[in-house]
Amino acid sequence: SLLGVLAICAVGVFVRVARFYSDFFAVFGVPLISLRKSGRMRQGLPLVLTHIVEFVEKHGLSKSGLFRAGSSVKRCKELRKSFDEGGFPEFDSWDILTSASLLKVFLRELPGGLIPEPHRTQLLKFLPEEHLNVLCYLMFFLSRVVAESHLNLMTSKNLSIVFGPNIFQ
């Protein structure tokens, strides 16, 4: 019937529009330069990154096993979906390990990594500005994590084990 055909067409259009907006707002797995061009950076840093880091810094620096202990995979997917749909989810007090995992996922999924292969030998001289901004911000944050290593057990060695593979892909 005509109504059935119209319903199928409407569903198809809805799915295409939903995919467009999902791709438009996505922040995970998106090059930093694309985040900058689409206005999803402030002061040279991805908004998703600063949102996560500020939460972890405020609530989680003393959490034992920060960045190493397991987190809720389901909650991580929910938060990621919210970010990828253009939102800035409110973290709950129990989201410390999940937000720490989300930070690692964001870095791991950067296309080419935070420090792309061609830039590794002369690291700071030729690193794209967006990548350098994120690297400096991340190193400053991780230095604050290390300052609390007597509580969170995340020494510089432990952080290098956890973050090395996420930075150098």
TORTI-100663 format. One record per residue (C-alpha): chain; residue number from 1; x, y, z. Coordinates in pm, 1 decimal, m for minus. Example, Ala and Ser with C-alpha at 12.3 -4.5 7.8 and 13.67 -1.06 7.14 Angstrom:
TORTI-100663
> A, 1, 1230.0, m450.0, 780.0;
> A, 2, 1367.0, m106.0, 714.0;
END
This chain:
TORTI-100663
> A, 1, 0.0, 0.0, 0.0;
> A, 2, 98.4, 361.6, m44.8;
> A, 3, 109.9, 418.0, 330.7;
> A, 4, 353.7, 129.8, 372.7;
> A, 5, 582.7, 266.1, 101.1;
> A, 6, 571.8, 614.6, 257.6;
> A, 7, 652.2, 469.5, 599.8;
> A, 8, 952.4, 281.4, 459.7;
> A, 9, 1074.8, 597.7, 282.7;
> A, 10, 1031.5, 803.3, 601.4;
> A, 11, 1232.7, 550.9, 803.2;
> A, 12, 1508.2, 555.9, 539.5;
> A, 13, 1525.8, 935.7, 547.6;
> A, 14, 1530.7, 934.2, 928.3;
> A, 15, 1818.2, 683.6, 934.2;
> A, 16, 2022.2, 891.8, 685.7;
> A, 17, 1959.5, 1213.6, 882.1;
> A, 18, 2051.9, 1039.0, 1209.5;
> A, 19, 2377.1, 910.6, 1053.9;
> A, 20, 2458.5, 1259.9, 921.8;
> A, 21, 2415.9, 1419.1, 1264.5;
> A, 22, 2599.9, 1133.3, 1433.0;
> A, 23, 2895.4, 1180.1, 1195.3;
> A, 24, 2874.3, 1559.9, 1227.2;
> A, 25, 2901.0, 1560.0, 1607.3;
> A, 26, 3137.7, 1262.6, 1646.5;
> A, 27, 3450.0, 1336.8, 1849.8;
> A, 28, 3597.6, 989.3, 1896.2;
> A, 29, 3810.0, 866.2, 1606.7;
> A, 30, 3808.3, 1212.2, 1446.9;
> A, 31, 4129.3, 1395.7, 1346.7;
> A, 32, 4215.4, 1689.8, 1571.3;
> A, 33, 4219.7, 1927.3, 1275.3;
> A, 34, 3859.6, 1825.6, 1197.2;
> A, 35, 3757.6, 1895.0, 1556.3;
> A, 36, 3917.7, 2239.0, 1529.9;
> A, 37, 3751.5, 2318.2, 1195.4;
> A, 38, 3410.8, 2213.5, 1325.5;
> A, 39, 3438.0, 2431.5, 1637.7;
> A, 40, 3472.2, 2145.5, 1884.0;
> A, 41, 3793.7, 2286.4, 2032.5;
> A, 42, 3856.2, 2577.6, 2266.3;
> A, 43, 4197.6, 2729.6, 2324.5;
> A, 44, 4343.1, 2465.2, 2093.8;
> A, 45, 4207.9, 2168.5, 2291.3;
> A, 46, 3920.3, 1928.2, 2216.2;
> A, 47, 3622.9, 2005.4, 2438.7;
> A, 48, 3575.0, 1633.8, 2509.1;
> A, 49, 3933.5, 1612.7, 2637.3;
> A, 50, 3905.4, 1909.8, 2871.9;
> A, 51, 3566.2, 1791.7, 2998.5;
> A, 52, 3707.1, 1451.2, 3092.6;
> A, 53, 4038.5, 1579.0, 3232.5;
> A, 54, 3871.4, 1844.7, 3447.2;
> A, 55, 3641.9, 1581.7, 3601.3;
> A, 56, 3926.3, 1336.8, 3669.3;
> A, 57, 4144.0, 1614.4, 3807.9;
> A, 58, 3870.8, 1738.7, 4040.1;
> A, 59, 3742.9, 1400.8, 4163.8;
> A, 60, 3989.4, 1126.3, 4079.6;
> A, 61, 4353.8, 1217.2, 4132.8;
> A, 62, 4360.3, 1022.5, 4458.9;
> A, 63, 4174.9, 718.2, 4319.3;
> A, 64, 4387.2, 406.4, 4354.9;
> A, 65, 4448.6, 237.2, 4020.3;
> A, 66, 4343.2, 540.7, 3818.9;
> A, 67, 4389.9, 452.7, 3447.8;
> A, 68, 4465.8, 87.3, 3533.1;
> A, 69, 4160.4, m43.5, 3715.7;
> A, 70, 3864.4, m165.7, 3513.7;
> A, 71, 3555.6, 41.2, 3454.9;
> A, 72, 3199.2, m10.0, 3338.3;
> A, 73, 3206.0, m88.8, 2965.9;
> A, 74, 2834.3, m11.3, 2941.9;
> A, 75, 2872.0, 328.4, 3110.0;
> A, 76, 3177.7, 406.0, 2895.1;
> A, 77, 2971.7, 338.6, 2580.4;
> A, 78, 2686.4, 556.3, 2712.1;
> A, 79, 2919.5, 849.1, 2782.4;
> A, 80, 3097.5, 809.4, 2450.1;
> A, 81, 2764.0, 805.0, 2265.6;
> A, 82, 2659.1, 1122.3, 2443.5;
> A, 83, 2982.9, 1299.0, 2341.8;
> A, 84, 2952.7, 1169.5, 1984.3;
> A, 85, 2599.2, 1308.1, 1966.8;
> A, 86, 2722.3, 1656.3, 2058.1;
> A, 87, 2650.2, 1639.7, 2429.1;
> A, 88, 2857.6, 1696.4, 2739.4;
> A, 89, 2737.9, 1434.1, 2982.2;
> A, 90, 2730.3, 1494.1, 3352.2;
> A, 91, 2967.5, 1255.3, 3522.8;
> A, 92, 2854.2, 1089.7, 3843.1;
> A, 93, 3081.8, 1039.7, 4142.7;
> A, 94, 3129.1, 673.0, 4046.3;
> A, 95, 3242.5, 767.3, 3692.4;
> A, 96, 3608.2, 829.1, 3786.9;
> A, 97, 3745.0, 503.7, 3643.1;
> A, 98, 3503.7, 517.9, 3349.2;
> A, 99, 3606.4, 871.9, 3256.6;
> A, 100, 3973.4, 771.0, 3289.3;
> A, 101, 3905.3, 485.0, 3046.7;
> A, 102, 3724.8, 722.7, 2813.3;
> A, 103, 4030.2, 948.9, 2805.9;
> A, 104, 4244.6, 654.6, 2697.2;
> A, 105, 3989.4, 562.0, 2429.0;
> A, 106, 3986.3, 917.3, 2293.8;
> A, 107, 4365.6, 918.4, 2260.9;
> A, 108, 4383.4, 562.4, 2125.6;
> A, 109, 4129.8, 636.6, 1852.7;
> A, 110, 4290.4, 956.5, 1724.5;
> A, 111, 4364.1, 879.2, 1358.9;
> A, 112, 4740.9, 835.6, 1332.3;
> A, 113, 4778.5, 878.4, 1708.2;
> A, 114, 4858.2, 1191.2, 1902.7;
> A, 115, 5213.9, 1181.0, 1770.4;
> A, 116, 5187.7, 1062.4, 1408.4;
> A, 117, 5470.8, 850.8, 1267.5;
> A, 118, 5633.1, 1119.2, 1046.5;
> A, 119, 5675.1, 1350.2, 1349.1;
> A, 120, 5836.2, 1111.8, 1597.8;
> A, 121, 6200.9, 1175.9, 1515.6;
> A, 122, 6180.6, 1555.0, 1536.2;
> A, 123, 5890.9, 1555.5, 1774.9;
> A, 124, 5827.1, 1914.6, 1873.9;
> A, 125, 5969.9, 2085.5, 1567.3;
> A, 126, 5711.9, 1959.5, 1317.1;
> A, 127, 5419.5, 1837.0, 1525.9;
> A, 128, 5091.8, 1995.8, 1406.3;
> A, 129, 4970.1, 2268.0, 1640.4;
> A, 130, 4654.8, 2077.9, 1741.0;
> A, 131, 4860.4, 1772.5, 1838.0;
> A, 132, 5118.5, 1979.7, 2027.2;
> A, 133, 4844.7, 2156.5, 2227.4;
> A, 134, 4689.2, 1824.4, 2330.2;
> A, 135, 5028.4, 1671.4, 2412.2;
> A, 136, 5127.1, 1964.9, 2636.6;
> A, 137, 4787.9, 1964.5, 2809.8;
> A, 138, 4805.2, 1589.4, 2862.0;
> A, 139, 5161.7, 1600.8, 2999.9;
> A, 140, 5066.6, 1879.1, 3241.9;
> A, 141, 4765.5, 1676.6, 3360.0;
> A, 142, 4969.4, 1356.8, 3395.9;
> A, 143, 5227.9, 1543.2, 3603.2;
> A, 144, 4946.4, 1623.4, 3848.7;
> A, 145, 4845.8, 1255.5, 3847.0;
> A, 146, 5207.0, 1157.9, 3933.8;
> A, 147, 5211.2, 1415.7, 4214.5;
> A, 148, 4936.8, 1207.6, 4378.6;
> A, 149, 5102.6, 870.8, 4309.2;
> A, 150, 5130.0, 800.7, 4682.3;
> A, 151, 4747.7, 771.6, 4674.0;
> A, 152, 4660.4, 660.2, 4319.5;
> A, 153, 4966.8, 434.0, 4265.6;
> A, 154, 5018.7, 586.5, 3921.4;
> A, 155, 5391.0, 654.7, 3905.4;
> A, 156, 5550.8, 796.6, 3592.5;
> A, 157, 5647.7, 440.0, 3495.8;
> A, 158, 5288.7, 317.4, 3535.3;
> A, 159, 5155.1, 612.6, 3334.7;
> A, 160, 5407.3, 550.1, 3056.6;
> A, 161, 5290.3, 188.3, 3035.7;
> A, 162, 4925.4, 295.5, 3019.6;
> A, 163, 4955.3, 602.0, 2794.9;
> A, 164, 5252.0, 515.0, 2572.6;
> A, 165, 5051.3, 287.3, 2341.9;
> A, 166, 4768.6, 543.7, 2330.0;
> A, 167, 5000.4, 829.0, 2231.4;
> A, 168, 5234.9, 645.1, 1994.0;
> A, 169, 5019.8, 435.9, 1765.1;
END
